[in-house]
Amino acid sequence: MRRPALTVLLALTVLPAIGPAVAAPAAGPAAVSAPGGEWNACGYHPRTNVKLRTGPSAQRPGIGLLTPRDSVHVVRESGGWFQVEVDSKSETGLAGGTTGWVATKHVEPAVCMRLD
């Protein structure tokens, strides 16, 4: 039980003396930086069934339907819309790699998990 307290004490006293050039390793990126935005590196899932569209507008034709069990990654963002790529074949038959647009309000970030 005393080791964690000792480790914290050493970190608080020794690391500031070493200086800013030495830092603890990062756990990994939580977001992907891209021109125009920063997105969740683990992807996104639709909140409900949502149409994947040909462009960033509700007036654009639909390509197919995404369900909450589907996973997509953001390619770019434009005016409240994400251009996304379907990660693998969707439940409704969209091929993995299909790209289209969904309103940002209809998707939520997937939870990243690290299993060591």
N, C-alpha and C positions, 0 to 999 in steps of 0.2 A: 504494500500500500504506500510505502514511502517513496518508491521510485518515481511515480508520476509527478509527485510534488517536487522532488529533486530535479527532474528533467525540466519542469516549468521554471524553477528557480534558476537553473543554469542558463536556460534560454533567455530569461529576462536580464540576467547579469552579464553573460558572455557575449551574446549576439550583438547588443548595442556597441560593445567595445571593439568588435571585429569590423564593423562598419557596414555600409549599404551594399558593398560589392558581393557579400555572401548572403544568400537568401535560401530559404527552404524550398525544395522542389514543389512545383505546382501540381495539383491533383489532375490537371488536364483541362482543356478548354471547355467551357460550358456554353460558349456561343461561337458562331462562325461570323467573322467580320467579312463584309463584302461591300462593294460600292453601294452606297445608299442605305445600309442598315446592318444590324447585328442580329443573327438568328440563332435559335437553339440548335446546337450541333447534333442532338439526338433526334431531331425531326419533330413532326407535328401530327396530330390526329384530328379529324373532323369531330366537332362536338355532337353533331347529329348527321343524318344523311344530307349530303350537300352536292350540288352539281359542280362538276369540273367544267369550266368554260373556256372558250377559245380566246378570250380577252378579258381585261379588267373592267367588266361592266355586267350588270344583271341583264342587260339587253343583248349580250353576245350569246351565240348558240352554245348549248351544252355539248360536251364531248362524252360525258358519262357521269355516273354517280359514285361518290365516295361515301363510305360508312365509317362510323367511329372505330371500327376494327382495322381500318386501312392506315398505312403510315406514308407520309410524304415528307420531302425535304424542300425547303425554300430555295429558289433560284434567285429571285429578286422581288422587290416590293414596288408598287406604284399606286398611290392614292387610295390606301385602305384595302388593297388587294395584294395577295401573294401569288407570284408565279411559282408553281410547285412541280415537283417530279415525283411520280408514284414510285415507291421503293420496290415493291414486288406486286405480282398480280393481285388486283383488288378483289374483294368479295363479289363485286358485280361484273368482273371479267375484264377490267381495264388492264392492259399489259404493264408490267414493270417498266419504268423509263418513260411512260407517257407524261407529257407536260401539259399544263393548263393553268387556269386561274381560279382562285377561291377568295372570297372576302375574308379579311383577317379576323373578323368577329366570329367566323364559323369554325376556326381551328384553335386548338390549344397545344402548348408544348408537351412533347413526350417527356417522361421522366428518365433521366440518365441514370444508369446503374453500373457500378463497378464491382465485379465479382472477382476477388483475388483469392 
